Amino acid sequence: MAATVDNLESHHSYRVIRGFADANGVHIPFDAVGVIRHIALSDDWTQIIIDWEQNGQTQKLVFAMNATDGPRNNHMRTYFEKGELSLPPRPAKPKPETPPAPTAPAGPAADPSLERFGGLQPLEEISLGELAVACSCDPAFHRPVWPPAHLSVHACLRCGTVTVTRQVGDDGRHTGNAWIGWWAMPTPQPTVDWLGRFPRVNRTYAGAKWRWAMPATLVRYPTLVYPADARVADKAELAALEQRLGVEQSATPRAFTFGRALMDIPAPPAGVPDSFRAFLFARETAAFDETAAPETLRRHANLYNPASELAADLLLRRPDAYGLMMGWLVSADDDTFGAGIAMLRDARRLFTGPGDPRLAPAILSIMDGLPLGRLNDVPGRVESWMRFEAILAAIADLGANSPAMLDGLSGLAQKLASKDRYLVDAIRIVINELNGVDNRPPV
C-alpha cells in the first residue's frame, strides 16, 4: 500500500504553494499543478520518493527524511495544497471476441447478489461496482459515516449495513470519461460494528459560501447529520427524515449536532487499524467536557482533527476562553494558532455582537502584527499569507460586519496592495460577504 506523508496522498492533485528543488535538484516552481501517483519510503527509511505527474509526464521527486529545509516530513503542507481526487484513466476494455454458439445453458452470474453477505463486511477484497455499501438496497439510501478516514465507511439508512471500502475511479478531467467505483476492504467485523455506531452525514460540497481557493480545513460545507440508528423504509420516509433533521439542525450549532450524535459510543475493540484513527480521535474528543485541561483541549481543537469544532466549543465554555483564544492566535506554533482559529470562527458567545468594541481592534491588531516579508520562492506572496487567510475566513464565519471591522479590512487591503494581491482578493471577498454581497461567479 502506498505511503501517506502529511497531506500528501496518492492520486490527488496538488498545487505548489511554495517553489522548491528536491534532493536531486529537480525544480518545481510556484503555482505548478500536478498529480501525485505514488508515495513510498526508501528501504532504509531515509528518503521520501514521490511520482509526480504533470501534463501526462511523470518524474520522480526525492526528499531526504533528515532535511532541515524544503519539503520534508511534517512540512509538506507548506509546499503542497491538496486538491481533488484524480485517479488515472480506466484502461479501455478489450473488444470481446465473438463467442461460440452455446452448447449448454448459461451458468450463474459472475457477481452474485450482495445479499449473500447478510449485512456483514465482505471477507475478501471485491468490487462493489458503483455501490458504496454491500447491500441490495437502492443506493439512494447510502450515506458516508462520519468522520472521514483513510478508508471510506458508508452505511445504508434502510437496512443498516455498514461497509468499509476504498474508492477508485476517474474524475474525467483528462479523459472525459468520469466514473467511480468501490472495493470492499476486508476488516474485522467487531471493528465494522464499532464504526457503525458513528453518525451518517450528507455533505453538500457545492453549498459552501463562495470565497477563494483555501485549505480544506478552513472550508465549512453544509452538512446534514443522521443518528447512527436512523432507519427508513422507503424514499418518502427518507425525505421526511431529512426534512425534520434539516429543521432541527439549522437551529443548533454544528458542535452540538455532532456532539449529540457521538454520545454513548463504546470503547473501540482491540486492534482497530490505524486507517480509522480519525474515529478514535473523534470519540476521544466527544468524551471531554470544558473542565478538561486547556492543553488537552487545544490539541484536539487542531484544525486537522475532524472533531475540532467539539473541542473548540468546550474551550469557548470556559471562563478564561477569551484570554486563551487571543493568546493562541498570536502563538508562533501553527497547531496552537489553528486551535485559536477554531475558537474564533465560533466565538459569538464571547462577544455582545458583531459590534462588540473588543472584537475588531483585537483581530485587526493581530493581522497588523503579522510579518510581511516576501517568500523568495513564491512570487507575490507574503510569508504570513496562510495565517492571514485563516483569520479572514474566521471573520467571515463569525459574521463580524461592524463598521470598525469593515474599515480595518479596507485599510489592510491598501497596506497589502503592493505585496500580495491574492490576500487583497480574499479581503475583498470577505468584505463583500459581510456586506451581504454574493461572491459566486455568474453561471
C-alpha positions as a Markdown table, in Angstrom:
| # | Residue | x | y | z |
|---|---|---|---|---|
| 1 | Met | 0.0 | 0.0 | 0.0 |
| 2 | Ala | 1.3 | 3.5 | -0.8 |
| 3 | Ala | 2.5 | 5.7 | 2.0 |
| 4 | Thr | 1.0 | 9.0 | 3.0 |
| 5 | Val | 3.1 | 11.9 | 4.2 |
| 6 | Asp | 1.4 | 14.8 | 6.0 |
| 7 | Asn | -1.3 | 16.0 | 3.5 |
| 8 | Leu | 0.2 | 14.1 | 0.6 |
| 9 | Glu | -1.8 | 11.1 | -0.8 |
| 10 | Ser | -1.6 | 9.1 | -4.0 |
| 11 | His | -4.0 | 10.0 | -6.8 |
| 12 | His | -4.8 | 13.5 | -5.7 |
| 13 | Ser | -4.0 | 16.7 | -7.5 |
| 14 | Tyr | -1.8 | 19.3 | -5.7 |
| 15 | Arg | -0.9 | 22.9 | -6.3 |
| 16 | Val | 2.6 | 24.0 | -5.3 |
| 17 | Ile | 2.2 | 27.0 | -3.0 |
| 18 | Arg | 6.0 | 27.4 | -2.5 |
| 19 | Gly | 8.5 | 26.5 | -5.1 |
| 20 | Phe | 11.3 | 24.0 | -4.3 |
| 21 | Ala | 14.0 | 21.8 | -5.5 |
| 22 | Asp | 14.2 | 18.1 | -4.4 |
| 23 | Ala | 17.3 | 16.3 | -3.2 |
| 24 | Asn | 18.4 | 15.6 | -6.8 |
| 25 | Gly | 17.9 | 19.3 | -7.9 |
| 26 | Val | 14.6 | 18.8 | -9.7 |
| 27 | His | 12.9 | 22.2 | -9.6 |
| 28 | Ile | 9.2 | 22.6 | -9.2 |
| 29 | Pro | 8.0 | 26.2 | -9.5 |
| 30 | Phe | 5.3 | 28.1 | -7.5 |
| 31 | Asp | 1.8 | 27.5 | -8.8 |
| 32 | Ala | 2.7 | 24.3 | -10.6 |
| 33 | Val | -0.2 | 21.8 | -10.6 |
| 34 | Gly | 0.3 | 18.1 | -10.8 |
| 35 | Val | -0.9 | 14.8 | -9.5 |
| 36 | Ile | 0.9 | 12.5 | -7.1 |
| 37 | Arg | 0.7 | 9.0 | -8.4 |
| 38 | His | 2.7 | 7.1 | -5.8 |
| 39 | Ile | 4.4 | 7.9 | -2.5 |
| 40 | Ala | 6.9 | 5.5 | -0.9 |
| 41 | Leu | 9.7 | 5.4 | 1.6 |
| 42 | Ser | 13.1 | 4.1 | 0.6 |
| 43 | Asp | 14.1 | 0.7 | 2.0 |
| 44 | Asp | 16.3 | 2.3 | 4.6 |
| 45 | Trp | 13.6 | 4.9 | 5.5 |
| 46 | Thr | 15.9 | 7.8 | 4.7 |
| 47 | Gln | 14.1 | 9.2 | 1.7 |
| 48 | Ile | 10.5 | 10.1 | 0.6 |
| 49 | Ile | 10.0 | 9.1 | -3.0 |
| 50 | Ile | 7.1 | 10.7 | -5.0 |
| 51 | Asp | 5.9 | 10.0 | -8.5 |
| 52 | Trp | 4.8 | 13.5 | -9.7 |
| 53 | Glu | 2.7 | 13.7 | -12.9 |
| 54 | Gln | 2.3 | 16.9 | -15.0 |
| 55 | Asn | 0.6 | 17.1 | -18.4 |
| 56 | Gly | 0.8 | 13.3 | -18.8 |
| 57 | Gln | 4.6 | 13.1 | -17.9 |
| 58 | Thr | 5.8 | 11.6 | -14.7 |
| 59 | Gln | 9.0 | 12.5 | -12.9 |
| 60 | Lys | 10.4 | 11.2 | -9.6 |
| 61 | Leu | 10.9 | 13.6 | -6.7 |
| 62 | Val | 13.2 | 12.6 | -3.8 |
| 63 | Phe | 13.3 | 14.2 | -0.4 |
| 64 | Ala | 15.6 | 13.4 | 2.5 |
| 65 | Met | 13.9 | 12.4 | 5.8 |
| 66 | Asn | 16.6 | 14.3 | 7.8 |
| 67 | Ala | 16.3 | 17.5 | 5.7 |
| 68 | Thr | 16.1 | 20.8 | 7.6 |
| 69 | Asp | 14.7 | 22.9 | 4.8 |
| 70 | Gly | 12.4 | 22.4 | 1.8 |
| 71 | Pro | 9.7 | 19.7 | 1.5 |
| 72 | Arg | 10.1 | 17.1 | 4.3 |
| 73 | Asn | 8.2 | 15.1 | 6.8 |
| 74 | Asn | 5.8 | 17.3 | 8.9 |
| 75 | His | 6.3 | 20.3 | 6.5 |
| 76 | Met | 4.7 | 19.2 | 3.2 |
| 77 | Arg | 1.6 | 21.4 | 3.8 |
| 78 | Thr | 3.9 | 24.4 | 3.5 |
| 79 | Tyr | 4.7 | 23.4 | -0.1 |
| 80 | Phe | 1.7 | 21.4 | -1.4 |
| 81 | Glu | -2.0 | 22.4 | -1.4 |
| 82 | Lys | -4.2 | 19.4 | -1.7 |
| 83 | Gly | -6.8 | 19.3 | -4.4 |
| 84 | Glu | -9.4 | 16.8 | -5.7 |
| 85 | Leu | -9.1 | 13.1 | -6.3 |
| 86 | Ser | -7.6 | 12.5 | -9.7 |
| 87 | Leu | -7.3 | 8.8 | -10.5 |
| 88 | Pro | -5.6 | 7.5 | -13.6 |
| 89 | Pro | -7.9 | 6.8 | -16.5 |
| 90 | Arg | -9.5 | 3.3 | -16.6 |
| 91 | Pro | -7.9 | 1.2 | -19.3 |
| 92 | Ala | -10.1 | 0.6 | -22.3 |
| 93 | Lys | -11.8 | -2.7 | -22.2 |
| 94 | Pro | -10.6 | -5.1 | -25.0 |
| 95 | Lys | -13.1 | -5.8 | -27.6 |
| 96 | Pro | -14.7 | -9.2 | -26.8 |
| 97 | Glu | -14.2 | -12.0 | -29.3 |
| 98 | Thr | -17.3 | -13.4 | -30.9 |
| 99 | Pro | -18.3 | -16.2 | -28.5 |
| 100 | Pro | -19.0 | -19.6 | -30.0 |
| 101 | Ala | -22.6 | -20.8 | -30.1 |
| 102 | Pro | -23.6 | -22.0 | -26.6 |
| 103 | Thr | -23.9 | -25.7 | -26.2 |
| 104 | Ala | -25.3 | -25.6 | -22.7 |
| 105 | Pro | -27.4 | -23.2 | -20.6 |
| 106 | Ala | -25.6 | -20.2 | -19.3 |
| 107 | Gly | -24.2 | -20.5 | -15.8 |
| 108 | Pro | -24.8 | -18.2 | -12.8 |
| 109 | Ala | -23.8 | -14.6 | -12.9 |
| 110 | Ala | -20.1 | -13.8 | -12.1 |
| 111 | Asp | -21.1 | -11.3 | -9.4 |
| 112 | Pro | -23.6 | -12.9 | -7.0 |
| 113 | Ser | -26.2 | -10.8 | -5.1 |
| 114 | Leu | -24.8 | -8.7 | -2.3 |
| 115 | Glu | -27.5 | -10.2 | -0.1 |
| 116 | Arg | -25.1 | -13.2 | 0.4 |
| 117 | Phe | -23.1 | -11.1 | 2.9 |
| 118 | Gly | -26.1 | -10.8 | 5.2 |
| 119 | Gly | -25.3 | -7.2 | 6.2 |
| 120 | Leu | -21.7 | -8.1 | 7.2 |
| 121 | Gln | -18.4 | -6.9 | 5.9 |
| 122 | Pro | -17.1 | -9.0 | 2.9 |
| 123 | Leu | -14.2 | -11.1 | 4.0 |
| 124 | Glu | -12.4 | -10.6 | 0.6 |
| 125 | Glu | -11.4 | -7.6 | -1.3 |
| 126 | Ile | -14.1 | -7.4 | -4.0 |
| 127 | Ser | -15.5 | -4.8 | -6.3 |
| 128 | Leu | -19.0 | -3.4 | -5.4 |
| 129 | Gly | -19.2 | -1.5 | -8.7 |
| 130 | Glu | -20.9 | 1.8 | -8.1 |
| 131 | Leu | -22.2 | 0.8 | -4.7 |
| 132 | Ala | -20.5 | 2.0 | -1.5 |
| 133 | Val | -22.4 | -0.4 | 0.7 |
| 134 | Ala | -22.6 | -4.2 | 0.3 |
| 135 | Cys | -26.3 | -4.4 | 0.3 |
| 136 | Ser | -29.0 | -4.8 | -2.3 |
| 137 | Cys | -30.9 | -1.6 | -1.3 |
| 138 | Asp | -31.3 | 1.4 | -3.6 |
| 139 | Pro | -28.0 | 3.4 | -3.3 |
| 140 | Ala | -30.2 | 6.5 | -2.6 |
| 141 | Phe | -30.2 | 5.2 | 1.0 |
| 142 | His | -26.4 | 5.0 | 1.2 |
| 143 | Arg | -24.6 | 7.7 | 3.2 |
| 144 | Pro | -21.0 | 8.2 | 4.4 |
| 145 | Val | -20.2 | 7.5 | 8.0 |
| 146 | Trp | -18.5 | 10.4 | 9.8 |
| 147 | Pro | -15.7 | 11.3 | 10.3 |
| 148 | Pro | -13.8 | 10.8 | 7.0 |
| 149 | Ala | -10.8 | 8.4 | 7.4 |
| 150 | His | -8.1 | 6.9 | 5.3 |
| 151 | Leu | -10.5 | 4.2 | 4.2 |
| 152 | Ser | -14.2 | 5.1 | 3.5 |
| 153 | Val | -17.0 | 3.9 | 5.6 |
| 154 | His | -20.6 | 4.0 | 4.3 |
| 155 | Ala | -23.9 | 2.8 | 5.7 |
| 156 | Cys | -27.4 | 2.1 | 4.4 |
| 157 | Leu | -30.2 | 4.1 | 6.1 |
| 158 | Arg | -32.7 | 1.3 | 5.0 |
| 159 | Cys | -31.2 | -2.0 | 6.1 |
| 160 | Gly | -28.4 | -0.7 | 8.4 |
| 161 | Thr | -25.5 | -2.4 | 6.6 |
| 162 | Val | -22.1 | -0.8 | 7.2 |
| 163 | Thr | -19.2 | -1.4 | 4.7 |
| 164 | Val | -15.6 | -0.4 | 4.7 |
| 165 | Thr | -14.3 | 0.4 | 1.2 |
| 166 | Arg | -11.7 | 2.1 | -0.9 |
| 167 | Gln | -12.6 | 4.4 | -3.8 |
| 168 | Val | -11.4 | 4.0 | -7.4 |
| 169 | Gly | -12.3 | 5.9 | -10.5 |
| 170 | Asp | -11.6 | 8.8 | -12.8 |
| 171 | Asp | -13.0 | 12.3 | -12.4 |
| 172 | Gly | -13.0 | 12.7 | -16.2 |
| 173 | Arg | -10.8 | 15.8 | -16.1 |
| 174 | His | -8.4 | 14.5 | -18.7 |
| 175 | Thr | -10.3 | 11.7 | -20.4 |
| 176 | Gly | -13.9 | 13.0 | -20.4 |
| 177 | Asn | -14.9 | 9.6 | -19.1 |
| 178 | Ala | -15.9 | 10.2 | -15.4 |
| 179 | Trp | -16.6 | 7.1 | -13.3 |
| 180 | Ile | -16.4 | 6.0 | -9.7 |
| 181 | Gly | -16.3 | 2.6 | -8.1 |
| 182 | Trp | -15.8 | 1.0 | -4.7 |
| 183 | Trp | -13.9 | -2.0 | -3.5 |
| 184 | Ala | -14.8 | -3.6 | -0.2 |
| 185 | Met | -11.8 | -3.9 | 2.1 |
| 186 | Pro | -11.5 | -6.9 | 4.5 |
| 187 | Thr | -12.0 | -5.5 | 8.0 |
| 188 | Pro | -12.6 | -7.4 | 11.3 |
| 189 | Gln | -16.4 | -7.4 | 11.9 |
| 190 | Pro | -16.1 | -6.1 | 15.5 |
| 191 | Thr | -14.3 | -3.0 | 14.1 |
| 192 | Val | -17.0 | -2.5 | 11.4 |
| 193 | Asp | -19.7 | -2.9 | 14.1 |
| 194 | Trp | -18.0 | -0.2 | 16.2 |
| 195 | Leu | -17.6 | 2.1 | 13.2 |
| 196 | Gly | -21.3 | 1.7 | 12.6 |
| 197 | Arg | -22.0 | 3.5 | 15.9 |
| 198 | Phe | -20.9 | 6.8 | 14.4 |
| 199 | Pro | -23.3 | 9.2 | 12.7 |
| 200 | Arg | -24.0 | 9.2 | 9.0 |
| 201 | Val | -23.7 | 12.5 | 7.0 |
| 202 | Asn | -24.8 | 14.2 | 3.8 |
| 203 | Arg | -22.3 | 16.9 | 2.9 |
| 204 | Thr | -23.2 | 19.5 | 0.2 |
| 205 | Tyr | -19.8 | 20.3 | -1.3 |
| 206 | Ala | -21.4 | 22.8 | -3.8 |
| 207 | Gly | -23.2 | 24.6 | -1.0 |
| 208 | Ala | -20.3 | 26.3 | 0.8 |
| 209 | Lys | -20.1 | 30.1 | 0.6 |
| 210 | Trp | -18.0 | 31.2 | -2.4 |
| 211 | Arg | -14.8 | 32.6 | -1.1 |
| 212 | Trp | -11.3 | 31.7 | -2.6 |
| 213 | Ala | -9.3 | 28.6 | -3.0 |
| 214 | Met | -8.3 | 27.8 | 0.6 |
| 215 | Pro | -7.2 | 24.8 | 2.6 |
| 216 | Ala | -9.9 | 22.3 | 3.2 |
| 217 | Thr | -9.6 | 22.8 | 7.0 |
| 218 | Leu | -11.0 | 26.3 | 6.6 |
| 219 | Val | -14.0 | 25.4 | 4.4 |
| 220 | Arg | -17.2 | 24.5 | 6.3 |
| 221 | Tyr | -19.6 | 22.6 | 4.0 |
| 222 | Pro | -23.3 | 22.4 | 4.8 |
| 223 | Thr | -23.7 | 19.0 | 6.4 |
| 224 | Leu | -26.8 | 17.0 | 7.5 |
| 225 | Val | -26.1 | 14.6 | 10.3 |
| 226 | Tyr | -28.1 | 11.4 | 10.8 |
| 227 | Pro | -28.1 | 9.4 | 14.1 |
| 228 | Ala | -26.4 | 6.0 | 13.7 |
| 229 | Asp | -29.7 | 4.3 | 14.5 |
| 230 | Ala | -31.7 | 6.2 | 11.9 |
| 231 | Arg | -33.7 | 3.9 | 9.6 |
| 232 | Val | -36.2 | 4.5 | 6.9 |
| 233 | Ala | -38.4 | 2.0 | 4.9 |
| 234 | Asp | -38.7 | 4.0 | 1.6 |
| 235 | Lys | -37.8 | 7.2 | -0.1 |
| 236 | Ala | -40.8 | 9.0 | 1.3 |
| 237 | Glu | -39.6 | 8.3 | 4.8 |
| 238 | Leu | -36.1 | 9.3 | 3.9 |
| 239 | Ala | -37.4 | 12.7 | 2.6 |
| 240 | Ala | -39.4 | 13.2 | 5.8 |
| 241 | Leu | -36.4 | 12.3 | 8.0 |
| 242 | Glu | -34.1 | 14.7 | 6.1 |
| 243 | Gln | -36.7 | 17.5 | 6.3 |
| 244 | Arg | -37.0 | 17.1 | 10.1 |
| 245 | Leu | -33.3 | 16.8 | 10.7 |
| 246 | Gly | -32.7 | 19.9 | 8.5 |
| 247 | Val | -35.1 | 22.0 | 10.5 |
| 248 | Glu | -33.7 | 20.8 | 13.8 |
| 249 | Gln | -30.0 | 21.2 | 12.9 |
| 250 | Ser | -30.4 | 24.6 | 11.3 |
| 251 | Ala | -31.3 | 26.0 | 14.7 |
| 252 | Thr | -28.4 | 24.4 | 16.6 |
| 253 | Pro | -24.6 | 24.9 | 16.4 |
| 254 | Arg | -22.7 | 22.3 | 14.5 |
| 255 | Ala | -20.7 | 21.3 | 17.5 |
| 256 | Phe | -23.9 | 20.4 | 19.4 |
| 257 | Thr | -25.2 | 18.4 | 16.5 |
| 258 | Phe | -22.0 | 16.3 | 16.2 |
| 259 | Gly | -21.6 | 16.0 | 20.0 |
| 260 | Arg | -25.1 | 14.6 | 20.4 |
| 261 | Ala | -24.5 | 12.1 | 17.6 |
| 262 | Leu | -21.3 | 10.9 | 19.3 |
| 263 | Met | -22.9 | 10.3 | 22.7 |
| 264 | Asp | -22.6 | 6.8 | 24.2 |
| 265 | Ile | -20.2 | 5.3 | 21.6 |
| 266 | Pro | -18.5 | 2.4 | 23.5 |
| 267 | Ala | -14.8 | 1.9 | 23.7 |
| 268 | Pro | -13.2 | 0.6 | 20.5 |
| 269 | Pro | -12.5 | -3.1 | 20.1 |
| 270 | Ala | -8.9 | -4.2 | 20.3 |
| 271 | Gly | -6.8 | -3.7 | 17.3 |
| 272 | Val | -8.7 | -1.0 | 15.4 |
| 273 | Pro | -6.4 | -0.4 | 12.4 |
| 274 | Asp | -4.6 | 2.9 | 12.1 |
| 275 | Ser | -6.7 | 3.6 | 9.0 |
| 276 | Phe | -9.5 | 4.6 | 11.4 |
| 277 | Arg | -7.6 | 6.8 | 13.8 |
| 278 | Ala | -10.0 | 9.7 | 12.9 |
| 279 | Phe | -12.8 | 7.7 | 14.5 |
| 280 | Leu | -10.7 | 7.1 | 17.6 |
| 281 | Phe | -9.8 | 10.8 | 17.9 |
| 282 | Ala | -13.4 | 11.9 | 17.4 |
| 283 | Arg | -14.7 | 9.6 | 20.1 |
| 284 | Glu | -11.9 | 10.8 | 22.5 |
| 285 | Thr | -12.8 | 14.4 | 21.8 |
| 286 | Ala | -16.5 | 13.8 | 22.4 |
| 287 | Ala | -15.8 | 12.3 | 25.8 |
| 288 | Phe | -14.3 | 15.6 | 27.2 |
| 289 | Asp | -16.0 | 18.4 | 28.9 |
| 290 | Glu | -14.9 | 22.0 | 29.5 |
| 291 | Thr | -13.1 | 21.1 | 32.7 |
| 292 | Ala | -10.5 | 19.1 | 30.7 |
| 293 | Ala | -7.0 | 20.6 | 30.8 |
| 294 | Pro | -6.8 | 23.5 | 28.3 |
| 295 | Glu | -3.7 | 22.0 | 26.8 |
| 296 | Thr | -5.6 | 18.7 | 26.1 |
| 297 | Leu | -8.5 | 20.6 | 24.5 |
| 298 | Arg | -6.0 | 22.7 | 22.5 |
| 299 | Arg | -4.5 | 19.6 | 20.9 |
| 300 | His | -8.0 | 18.3 | 20.0 |
| 301 | Ala | -9.1 | 21.7 | 18.6 |
| 302 | Asn | -6.4 | 21.4 | 16.0 |
| 303 | Leu | -8.0 | 22.1 | 12.6 |
| 304 | Tyr | -6.8 | 18.7 | 11.3 |
| 305 | Asn | -8.9 | 16.9 | 13.9 |
| 306 | Pro | -12.3 | 16.1 | 12.3 |
| 307 | Ala | -13.8 | 16.8 | 15.7 |
| 308 | Ser | -12.1 | 20.2 | 16.1 |
| 309 | Glu | -15.4 | 22.0 | 16.4 |
| 310 | Leu | -16.3 | 19.9 | 19.5 |
| 311 | Ala | -13.0 | 20.8 | 21.3 |
| 312 | Ala | -13.3 | 24.4 | 20.3 |
| 313 | Asp | -16.9 | 24.5 | 21.7 |
| 314 | Leu | -15.7 | 23.2 | 25.0 |
| 315 | Leu | -12.9 | 25.8 | 25.2 |
| 316 | Leu | -15.4 | 28.5 | 24.5 |
| 317 | Arg | -17.4 | 27.5 | 27.5 |
| 318 | Arg | -14.5 | 28.1 | 29.8 |
| 319 | Pro | -14.4 | 31.3 | 31.9 |
| 320 | Asp | -10.9 | 32.0 | 30.5 |
| 321 | Ala | -11.9 | 31.4 | 26.9 |
| 322 | Tyr | -11.2 | 34.9 | 25.6 |
| 323 | Gly | -7.7 | 35.0 | 27.0 |
| 324 | Leu | -6.8 | 31.5 | 25.7 |
| 325 | Met | -8.1 | 32.3 | 22.3 |
| 326 | Met | -6.3 | 35.6 | 21.9 |
| 327 | Gly | -3.1 | 34.1 | 23.3 |
| 328 | Trp | -3.2 | 31.2 | 20.9 |
| 329 | Leu | -3.9 | 33.5 | 17.9 |
| 330 | Val | -0.5 | 35.1 | 18.3 |
| 331 | Ser | 1.4 | 31.9 | 19.0 |
| 332 | Ala | 4.3 | 31.0 | 16.8 |
| 333 | Asp | 3.2 | 27.4 | 16.9 |
| 334 | Asp | 1.0 | 26.6 | 13.9 |
| 335 | Asp | -1.1 | 24.0 | 15.7 |
| 336 | Thr | -1.7 | 26.4 | 18.6 |
| 337 | Phe | -2.7 | 29.1 | 16.2 |
| 338 | Gly | -5.1 | 26.7 | 14.5 |
| 339 | Ala | -6.8 | 26.0 | 17.8 |
| 340 | Gly | -7.3 | 29.7 | 18.2 |
| 341 | Ile | -8.8 | 29.9 | 14.7 |
| 342 | Ala | -11.2 | 27.0 | 15.6 |
| 343 | Met | -12.3 | 29.0 | 18.6 |
| 344 | Leu | -12.6 | 32.4 | 16.8 |
| 345 | Arg | -14.9 | 31.2 | 14.0 |
| 346 | Asp | -17.5 | 30.1 | 16.6 |
| 347 | Ala | -16.8 | 32.7 | 19.2 |
| 348 | Arg | -20.1 | 34.6 | 19.1 |
| 349 | Arg | -20.8 | 33.7 | 22.8 |
| 350 | Leu | -17.7 | 35.7 | 23.8 |
| 351 | Phe | -19.0 | 38.9 | 22.3 |
| 352 | Thr | -22.1 | 41.0 | 22.7 |
| 353 | Gly | -22.5 | 41.1 | 18.9 |
| 354 | Pro | -20.5 | 42.0 | 15.7 |
| 355 | Gly | -20.1 | 45.5 | 17.1 |
| 356 | Asp | -18.5 | 44.4 | 20.4 |
| 357 | Pro | -15.8 | 47.0 | 21.0 |
| 358 | Arg | -13.2 | 44.3 | 21.8 |
| 359 | Leu | -13.6 | 42.3 | 18.6 |
| 360 | Ala | -12.4 | 44.4 | 15.6 |
| 361 | Pro | -9.5 | 46.1 | 17.4 |
| 362 | Ala | -8.1 | 42.8 | 18.7 |
| 363 | Ile | -8.4 | 40.9 | 15.5 |
| 364 | Leu | -7.1 | 43.7 | 13.3 |
| 365 | Ser | -4.2 | 44.2 | 15.7 |
| 366 | Ile | -3.2 | 40.6 | 15.3 |
| 367 | Met | -3.2 | 40.8 | 11.5 |
| 368 | Asp | -1.4 | 44.1 | 11.6 |
| 369 | Gly | 1.4 | 42.4 | 13.5 |
| 370 | Leu | 1.9 | 39.5 | 11.1 |
| 371 | Pro | 5.2 | 39.7 | 9.2 |
| 372 | Leu | 5.1 | 40.8 | 5.6 |
| 373 | Gly | 8.4 | 39.5 | 4.3 |
| 374 | Arg | 8.3 | 38.2 | 0.8 |
| 375 | Leu | 8.7 | 34.5 | 0.1 |
| 376 | Asn | 11.6 | 34.2 | -2.3 |
| 377 | Asp | 10.3 | 31.0 | -4.0 |
| 378 | Val | 6.6 | 32.1 | -4.1 |
| 379 | Pro | 6.2 | 35.2 | -6.3 |
| 380 | Gly | 3.8 | 37.8 | -4.9 |
| 381 | Arg | 3.2 | 36.2 | -1.6 |
| 382 | Val | 4.0 | 37.4 | 1.9 |
| 383 | Glu | 5.3 | 34.9 | 4.5 |
| 384 | Ser | 2.2 | 35.1 | 6.7 |
| 385 | Trp | -0.3 | 34.5 | 3.9 |
| 386 | Met | -1.7 | 31.3 | 5.5 |
| 387 | Arg | -2.4 | 33.0 | 8.8 |
| 388 | Phe | -4.0 | 36.0 | 7.1 |
| 389 | Glu | -6.3 | 33.7 | 5.2 |
| 390 | Ala | -7.2 | 31.7 | 8.3 |
| 391 | Ile | -8.2 | 34.8 | 10.2 |
| 392 | Leu | -10.1 | 36.2 | 7.2 |
| 393 | Ala | -12.1 | 33.0 | 6.9 |
| 394 | Ala | -12.9 | 33.1 | 10.6 |
| 395 | Ile | -14.0 | 36.8 | 10.4 |
| 396 | Ala | -16.4 | 35.7 | 7.6 |
| 397 | Asp | -17.7 | 32.7 | 9.6 |
| 398 | Leu | -18.2 | 34.9 | 12.6 |
| 399 | Gly | -20.1 | 37.5 | 10.6 |
| 400 | Ala | -18.1 | 40.3 | 12.2 |
| 401 | Asn | -19.6 | 43.1 | 10.0 |
| 402 | Ser | -19.1 | 46.1 | 12.3 |
| 403 | Pro | -18.0 | 49.4 | 10.7 |
| 404 | Ala | -14.8 | 49.2 | 12.6 |
| 405 | Met | -14.0 | 45.7 | 11.1 |
| 406 | Leu | -15.0 | 46.7 | 7.6 |
| 407 | Asp | -12.9 | 49.9 | 7.7 |
| 408 | Gly | -10.0 | 48.0 | 9.2 |
| 409 | Leu | -10.1 | 45.3 | 6.4 |
| 410 | Ser | -10.2 | 48.1 | 3.8 |
| 411 | Gly | -7.1 | 49.6 | 5.3 |
| 412 | Leu | -5.4 | 46.2 | 5.4 |
| 413 | Ala | -6.1 | 45.7 | 1.7 |
| 414 | Gln | -4.4 | 49.0 | 0.9 |
| 415 | Lys | -1.5 | 48.0 | 3.0 |
| 416 | Leu | -1.1 | 44.7 | 1.2 |
| 417 | Ala | -1.9 | 46.0 | -2.3 |
| 418 | Ser | 1.7 | 46.1 | -3.4 |
| 419 | Lys | 2.7 | 43.0 | -1.5 |
| 420 | Asp | 0.2 | 40.2 | -2.0 |
| 421 | Arg | -2.7 | 40.6 | -4.5 |
| 422 | Tyr | -4.1 | 37.2 | -3.5 |
| 423 | Leu | -4.7 | 38.4 | 0.0 |
| 424 | Val | -6.2 | 41.6 | -1.4 |
| 425 | Asp | -8.7 | 39.5 | -3.3 |
| 426 | Ala | -9.5 | 37.5 | -0.2 |
| 427 | Ile | -10.1 | 40.6 | 1.8 |
| 428 | Arg | -12.4 | 41.9 | -1.0 |
| 429 | Ile | -14.4 | 38.6 | -0.9 |
| 430 | Val | -14.8 | 38.8 | 2.9 |
| 431 | Ile | -15.9 | 42.4 | 2.8 |
| 432 | Asn | -18.5 | 41.5 | 0.2 |
| 433 | Glu | -19.7 | 38.6 | 2.2 |
| 434 | Leu | -20.0 | 40.7 | 5.4 |
| 435 | Asn | -22.0 | 43.3 | 3.4 |
| 436 | Gly | -24.3 | 40.6 | 2.1 |
| 437 | Val | -22.9 | 40.6 | -1.5 |
| 438 | Asp | -22.9 | 37.2 | -3.3 |
| 439 | Asn | -19.4 | 36.4 | -4.3 |
| 440 | Arg | -20.3 | 33.4 | -6.6 |
| 441 | Pro | -19.4 | 33.9 | -10.2 |
| 442 | Pro | -22.2 | 34.1 | -12.8 |
| 443 | Val | -23.3 | 30.8 | -14.3 |
